Amino acid sequence: MEYAFIRYSSSPIIRYSFFGMKEAFGFAPSWHLWLRYSTFLVLYPTGISSEVGLIYFALPYIKASEKYCFRMPNKWNFSFDYFYAAILALGIYVPGSPHLYRYMLGQRKRALSKSKKE
C-alpha cells in the first residue's frame, strides 16, 4: 500500500516541481529534466500492471455484488453494467499501454536530445 502511494505521488511531485522551476526561474537543472522524463520507465510498468491486476482480481466481486449497475427498466431508460465496463477498461488498457509507453519514450528522446543541443 505504501509503495502504491509513493508511486502515484512521486510522478506529479517531479512533474509539477519541474514546471514550477521553469516558470519561476526560467530553467530547471538538467538532473530534474532527466528525472522528469525518466521516472516513467519504472513507474508506468509497475502502475499499469498493478491496476490491470487489481481490476482483474476484482472482477468476480464486481459481478457478484452488481455494485454500480443500473438495470432496466428505470426512469432514464438506461442500463449500465460495471462488470462489462471493467472488462472494457481491461480491453483498452492492455493494448493501449504499449502505445502510451512508446509515446513517452519518444517524448523522453525528444526532450533529452533537445537539452543536449542547448
Backbone hydrogen bonds in HBPLUS format (Angstrom, degrees):
<---DONOR---> <-ACCEPTOR-->    atom                        ^
c    i                          cat <-CA-CA->   ^        H-A-AA   ^      H-
h    n   atom  resd res      DA  || num        DHA   H-A  angle D-A-AA Bond
n    s   type  num  typ     dist DA aas  dist angle  dist       angle   num
A0005-PHE N   A0001-MET O   3.15 MM   4  6.48 157.5  2.20 148.6 154.4     1
A0006-ILE N   A0002-GLU O   2.97 MM   4  6.25 161.4  2.01 151.2 155.9     2
A0007-ARG N   A0003-TYR O   2.83 MM   4  6.01 159.6  1.87 149.5 155.8     3
A0008-TYR N   A0004-ALA O   2.92 MM   4  6.06 167.0  1.94 153.2 155.8     4
A0009-SER N   A0005-PHE O   2.93 MM   4  5.93 142.4  2.07 144.1 154.1     5
A0010-SER N   A0006-ILE O   2.93 MM   4  5.71 146.4  2.04 144.6 151.1     6
A0013-ILE N   A0009-SER O   3.35 MM   4  6.41 156.6  2.41 143.5 150.3     7
A0014-ILE N   A0010-SER O   3.00 MM   4  6.15 165.3  2.03 155.1 158.1     8
A0015-ARG N   A0011-SER O   2.94 MM   4  6.09 170.3  1.95 155.3 158.6     9
A0016-TYR N   A0012-PRO O   2.84 MM   4  5.76 170.1  1.85 149.0 152.1    10
A0017-SER N   A0013-ILE O   3.05 MM   4  5.88 149.6  2.15 137.3 145.9    11
A0018-PHE N   A0014-ILE O   3.04 MM   4  6.06 148.0  2.14 141.2 149.7    12
A0019-PHE N   A0015-ARG O   3.02 MM   4  6.37 162.3  2.05 150.5 154.7    13
A0020-GLY N   A0016-TYR O   2.83 MM   4  5.84 153.9  1.90 138.7 146.9    14
A0021-MET N   A0017-SER O   2.96 MM   4  6.05 157.4  2.01 141.6 146.7    15
A0022-LYS N   A0018-PHE O   3.05 MM   4  6.32 157.6  2.10 147.8 154.3    16
A0023-GLU N   A0019-PHE O   2.93 MM   4  6.15 153.8  2.00 148.1 155.1    17
A0024-ALA N   A0020-GLY O   2.83 MM   4  5.92 165.0  1.85 151.8 156.5    18
A0025-PHE N   A0021-MET O   2.82 MM   4  5.56 162.8  1.85 143.8 149.8    19
A0026-GLY N   A0022-LYS O   2.88 MM   4  4.51 128.9  2.14 112.3 123.3    20
A0032-HIS N   A0029-PRO O   3.00 MM   3  5.27 127.7  2.29 102.4 116.1    21
A0033-LEU N   A0029-PRO O   3.10 MM   4  6.52 150.8  2.19 149.7 158.3    22
A0034-TRP N   A0030-SER O   2.93 MM   4  6.19 163.3  1.95 151.3 155.5    23
A0035-LEU N   A0031-TRP O   2.92 MM   4  6.07 156.3  1.97 138.7 145.7    24
A0036-ARG N   A0032-HIS O   2.82 MM   4  5.95 156.4  1.87 144.7 151.4    25
A0037-TYR N   A0033-LEU O   3.12 MM   4  6.35 152.3  2.20 149.1 154.9    26
A0038-SER N   A0035-LEU O   3.35 MM   3  5.12 165.0  2.38  99.6 104.0    27
A0039-THR N   A0035-LEU O   3.22 MM   4  5.79 155.0  2.29 147.7 146.2    28
A0041-LEU N   A0038-SER O   3.07 MM   3  5.66 151.6  2.15 114.9 122.4    29
A0042-VAL N   A0039-THR O   3.18 MM   3  5.87 148.7  2.28 117.3 123.2    30
A0043-LEU N   A0039-THR O   2.96 MM   4  6.09 176.4  1.96 156.2 156.4    31
A0044-TYR N   A0040-PHE O   2.93 MM   4  5.12 163.1  1.96 127.6 133.2    32
A0046-THR N   A0042-VAL O   3.37 MM   4  6.48 166.1  2.39 150.2 154.2    33
A0047-GLY N   A0043-LEU O   2.87 MM   4  5.78 156.9  1.92 145.7 153.2    34
A0048-ILE N   A0044-TYR O   2.80 MM   4  5.78 172.4  1.80 160.7 163.3    35
A0049-SER N   A0045-PRO O   3.00 MM   4  5.91 162.2  2.04 140.5 146.3    36
A0050-SER N   A0046-THR O   3.05 MM   4  6.06 154.0  2.12 138.7 146.0    37
A0051-GLU N   A0047-GLY O   2.93 MM   4  6.10 158.1  1.98 149.2 155.4    38
A0052-VAL N   A0048-ILE O   2.90 MM   4  6.05 168.3  1.92 155.5 158.8    39
A0053-GLY N   A0049-SER O   2.92 MM   4  5.94 157.9  1.97 140.2 147.3    40
A0054-LEU N   A0050-SER O   2.90 MM   4  6.02 156.2  1.95 144.4 150.7    41
A0055-ILE N   A0051-GLU O   2.98 MM   4  6.19 161.9  2.02 149.9 154.6    42
A0056-TYR N   A0052-VAL O   2.91 MM   4  6.08 165.4  1.94 151.4 155.9    43
A0057-PHE N   A0053-GLY O   2.90 MM   4  6.09 164.8  1.92 151.8 155.6    44
A0058-ALA N   A0054-LEU O   2.97 MM   4  5.99 132.4  2.20 137.9 150.0    45
A0058-ALA N   A0055-ILE O   3.17 MM   3  5.09 131.3  2.42  93.8 107.2    46
A0059-LEU N   A0055-ILE O   3.15 MM   4  6.28 122.1  2.50 143.5 156.4    47
A0059-LEU N   A0056-TYR O   3.31 MM   3  5.42 150.4  2.40 100.1 108.4    48
A0062-ILE N   A0058-ALA O   2.87 MM   4  6.07 165.4  1.89 163.7 168.7    49
A0063-LYS N   A0059-LEU O   2.92 MM   4  6.09 163.8  1.95 156.3 160.0    50
A0064-ALA N   A0060-PRO O   2.98 MM   4  6.11 162.3  2.01 146.3 151.3    51
A0065-SER N   A0061-TYR O   2.85 MM   4  5.88 164.9  1.87 155.4 159.4    52
A0066-GLU N   A0062-ILE O   3.07 MM   4  5.80 144.8  2.20 140.1 147.8    53
A0070-PHE N   A0080-PHE O   2.81 MM  10  4.97 155.8  1.87 141.0 149.4    54
A0080-PHE N   A0070-PHE O   2.89 MM  10  4.97 158.3  1.93 136.5 142.4    55
A0077-ASN N   A0074-ASN O   3.07 MM   3  5.28 155.1  2.14 109.1 116.9    56
A0085-ALA N   A0081-ASP O   3.09 MM   4  6.40 148.1  2.20 146.1 156.0    57
A0086-ALA N   A0082-TYR O   2.87 MM   4  6.07 150.2  1.96 147.7 154.6    58
A0087-ILE N   A0083-PHE O   3.07 MM   4  6.41 151.2  2.16 142.8 150.7    59
A0088-LEU N   A0084-TYR O   2.89 MM   4  6.06 153.3  1.96 140.6 148.2    60
A0089-ALA N   A0085-ALA O   2.85 MM   4  6.11 150.6  1.93 142.1 150.5    61
A0090-LEU N   A0086-ALA O   2.97 MM   4  6.28 155.5  2.03 145.1 151.1    62
A0091-GLY N   A0087-ILE O   2.86 MM   4  6.11 151.7  1.94 144.6 153.3    63
A0092-ILE N   A0088-LEU O   2.94 MM   4  6.25 133.3  2.16 143.9 155.9    64
A0092-ILE N   A0089-ALA O   3.22 MM   3  5.16 132.8  2.45  93.7 106.0    65
A0093-TYR N   A0089-ALA O   2.74 MM   4  5.83 162.0  1.77 152.3 158.5    66
A0094-VAL N   A0090-LEU O   3.03 MM   4  5.93 177.7  2.03 151.2 151.9    67
A0096-GLY N   A0092-ILE O   2.92 MM   4  5.69 141.6  2.07 143.0 155.1    68
A0097-SER N   A0093-TYR O   2.92 MM   4  5.75 141.7  2.07 150.5 154.8    69
A0100-LEU N   A0096-GLY O   3.00 MM   4  6.27 160.9  2.04 155.2 160.4    70
A0101-TYR N   A0097-SER O   2.91 MM   4  6.10 159.3  1.95 153.6 159.5    71
A0102-ARG N   A0098-PRO O   2.86 MM   4  6.05 160.7  1.90 149.4 154.0    72
A0103-TYR N   A0099-HIS O   2.95 MM   4  6.16 153.7  2.01 146.6 154.4    73
A0104-MET N   A0100-LEU O   3.00 MM   4  6.28 157.2  2.06 147.3 152.8    74
A0105-LEU N   A0101-TYR O   2.93 MM   4  6.23 148.2  2.03 145.1 154.4    75
A0106-GLY N   A0102-ARG O   3.01 MM   4  6.29 154.1  2.08 146.7 152.9    76
A0107-GLN N   A0103-TYR O   2.94 MM   4  6.28 154.4  2.01 147.9 155.4    77
A0108-ARG N   A0104-MET O   2.84 MM   4  6.01 155.7  1.90 146.7 153.4    78
A0109-LYS N   A0105-LEU O   2.91 MM   4  6.12 163.1  1.94 148.6 152.9    79
A0110-ARG N   A0106-GLY O   2.94 MM   4  6.11 164.1  1.96 149.4 153.8    80
A0111-ALA N   A0107-GLN O   2.90 MM   4  6.03 167.1  1.92 151.2 154.8    81
A0112-LEU N   A0108-ARG O   2.88 MM   4  5.93 169.4  1.89 155.4 158.9    82
A0113-SER N   A0109-LYS O   2.95 MM   4  5.88 151.5  2.03 142.1 150.1    83
A0114-LYS N   A0110-ARG O   2.99 MM   4  6.01 149.4  2.08 140.7 149.1    84
A0115-SER N   A0111-ALA O   3.11 MM   4  6.30 147.3  2.22 140.0 148.1    85
A0116-LYS N   A0112-LEU O   3.30 MM   4  6.49 140.9  2.46 134.8 143.5    86
